[in-house]
Amino acid sequence: MHPLLLTMGDPTGIGPELIVKALLEGAFESLRHPVQVIGDVELLTRAGEIFDIAATSVPLEHNLYSINFGRQQLTVYSCSELDEHSVVYGHPDPSCGQAMAEYIEYAVTSCLNGSAAGIVTCPINKAAINAAGYHFPGHTELLAQRCGIDKVVMMLAGQKLKVCLVTTHLPYRAVPAQLTGAEISATLQITAAALKEHFGIKSPHLAVLALNPHAGEDGLFGDEEQRIIAPAIAQAQREGINADGPHSADTLFHFAAKGRYDAVICMYHDQGLIPLKLLHFDDAVNVTLGLPIIRTSVDHGTAYDLAGTGKANTASLGAALNMADQMATHRHKLSSSALD
């Protein structure tokens, strides 16, 4: 079975120790797919010291190693050879930025050529990646470019709630101008297709939120619902997508969290992220929908204040691994049934 590739992220952040801590906690043991870390052998070995383990690495084949943490083994494809003495927690430099980008590049190439089942990413430092010459706002944009995709959807997911964003990192004042029927329609199409292919939901039920309070109150508080959102929902329904709305955001999440909907389509970042993080602050997963490959990620940053302490919470990483594992399994089943 093809492995899930777990990229180490920022060498100076919590990524290396999160991976080791998750391994020691048994987070990889229940997965259907094996896990292969894409990172730096020396820095992962060093991370064992945080947990009082003198880890040892054994070469297996070209750039592939097994690191032994007591009774636990970690398979690592080494994409970088950073000097562990110059890598200081909380202080990334361009060499670290180059390494972060190379981890992602290798993982994407492996998924596109069919030798890996999916990617799970640890957090990166965007400034360090840009300083290394990779001019992307973050993981998602780099992945989309390398996969040749123009439109992707950011989904944040937990067991009780999944939210998908039409617009992402924008000033609130810029949101109305960015909302178009085409963007909303594309978000609905990508979300519905991904829930079928990767989550095994035959007919996903999608709730579409309004932009304005009380869904605009028939134009009293704004007309985006009438002009843009409702027509996009009607178009999606004509295409066979089970979507309804526009719903007022102040009431809809109560019903979504109780399981009435498979996902909620949100017009802007905080509209979806506030309720999501209220329910899933520790174990939320960031999923990129619309790529030809599976990609999940932890829903937190590099946490430089915790790096090197061993105190970082592995809940989000464990959830990201489990979700990627389940998505890859559903995708395999769907591909197998299509061949029958």
ABEGO torsion letter per residue (X at the ends): XBBBBBBAEBAABAAAAAAAAAAAAGAAAABABBBBBBBBAAAAAAAAAAAGBBBBBBBABBGBBBBBBEABBBBBBBABBBBAAABBBGBBBAAAAAAAAAAAAAAAAAAAAGABAEBBBBBBBAAAAAAAGBBBAEAAAAAAAAAGBABBBBBBBBAABBBBBABBBBBAAAAAAABBAAAAAAAAAAAAAAAAAAAGBABBBBBBBBABBGGGGGGAAEAAAAAAAAAAAAAAAAAGBBBBOBBBAAAAAAAAAAGABABBBBABAAAAAAAAAAAAAAABBBBBBGBABBBBBBBBBAGAAABGAGABBAAAAAAAAAAAAAAAAAAAAAAAAAAX
